Amino acid sequence: MLQTNDKAPLFALIGDDGHNYLLSGYIGSWVVLYFYPKDDTPGCTTEACVIRDMYTEFAEEGIMVFGVSSDSQESHAKFKKKYELPFTLLSDPDHETIQDYDAQNALGGTKRVTYIVNPQGKIAKIYPKVDPATHAGLLLADLKELMA
């Protein structure tokens, strides 16, 4: 089970744009990894759109935001376009990264859990229970405190 100050598990995942994304490429930056069950479902759409609506504040602080689910790259691309999401959605169809981040539920699906990874590549904060409607505001407040 991952804990605060653990080294964040590295990954290489395909983004909604078809490009490969490696966590190791973001050492030196703050990274938000939010895991969610499924594209275009009510809770997941709420969470993505609330983050979208506050995304300028994340970007102004230089914070990278990635949504991760087991949906396909094509599904992510449609979801991103439909809701005009300004951040990258990563596809993990084999559940390797989902498992590495303790985000797999007992039925084999994806739990809603978020991690903040600090510039040194360590877990700075874990959110095991996420309210999709308020999560982005809490993330920003915590990030600003962590970055101070």
N, C-alpha and C positions, 0 to 999 in steps of 0.2 A: 504494500500500500504506500503510495507516494505521500510524502509529508513536506512541509515547508522546509526550505534549505536543501532539499534533495536536488541532485542534478536532474534537469528536465530530460526525459527520454528524447533522443534525437529521432527525427523522421524525415522521410522523403515522400511527399504526397503530390498527387496531381491536382492542380487548381481548376476552378471553373473555366479558366482561359486556356486550359490544355498544357500549361507550363508546369514544370516540376518545382516544388518548393521544399527547401531543406531548412530545418530549424537552425542548423549550424550557420546558415547564411545571415542570421539575424542576431548573432552574438554582438553585443554592444548596443542593442536596442531593447526597449521594453516590449514584450509580446503578450497579447491576450489570446489564449486558445479557448474558444468556447465550443464544447461538444453538445450536439443536439440530436434528437431522434430522427426527424424526417423533414425534408423540404416541403414547403407549402401546406403544412398542417397548422392548426390555430395557434398553439403555444410557440412553435418554432418561428412562425411568421411574425408573431408579436415581438419575440425576442430580437429577431433580425431587424425589424423595422424600428424598434426603440434604439438599438445600437446605430442604425443608419441615421436616425434623426439627431443623434449626438456625435456622429462620427467626426465632424469638423473639430470638436474639442479633443478627441483622441489624436487626430492628425496633427493638430497644432502642437501637441506635446511630443510628437515623434513616435507615438505608440502604434505598433503594428497589431491589427486585429485579424484573426482567422477564425472562421466557423468550420467545424469538422463534423462530418457525419459519414455514414456508409453509403449514402446515395451516390450515384454515378456523376461523373464530370458533366455529362449532358443535362442531368436533372438539376445540378447546381447552376449551370449556365442559364437555364430557363427560370429558375427561382430568382437568381440574381437580377436578370433582366426584368422580370415581372414587377419586382419591388424596388428596382433601381438601387441595389445595394452597392455601396462604394468600396467594400472590403472583399477580400478573397475567401471563397469557400473551398475547402479541401476535401477531396474524396478519399475515403479509406474503406474500399469494398471488402478487403480481407480482414478488417477489424484489428490489424496489428497495432496501430497507434492507439486506437480506442482501448484496446486491452492494456497497452503500456501505461496509459493514463487512467487506469481504473474506471473507465467510462462505459464499460459493458455491463448491462443489467443481467439478471438471472436467466432471462429468456433469450439472450443473445443479441438483443437490440442495444441501442445507445442511450445512456443516461444523460440527463441535462446536468452537466458539471463544467465549471470554468477554472482555468489556471492562469495566473499571472506569472510570467517568466521574466526574471530580471536580466539586465545586460550581461551578467556573468554566466547566464544559462542555467540558473537555479530557480526552483519554484519559490516565488515570493509570497503567494497567497493562493489558497484553494477555496472554491465555492462549491461544496457538495450538494447544496440545495439552492436552486435558483428560481426566483420569481421572474418570469419573462418580462413582465411589465415594468419592473423597477431595477432590473439588473444593471443596465448601462449606467445609470446614475450612481449606483453603489460602486461599480468598477472605477468610474472616473474619480470619485472621492477618495477611494482607497489608493489608486495609482498616484494621485497628487500627493497624498501623505507619504507613500513609499518613496517617491521621487524627491521629496523635500530634503 
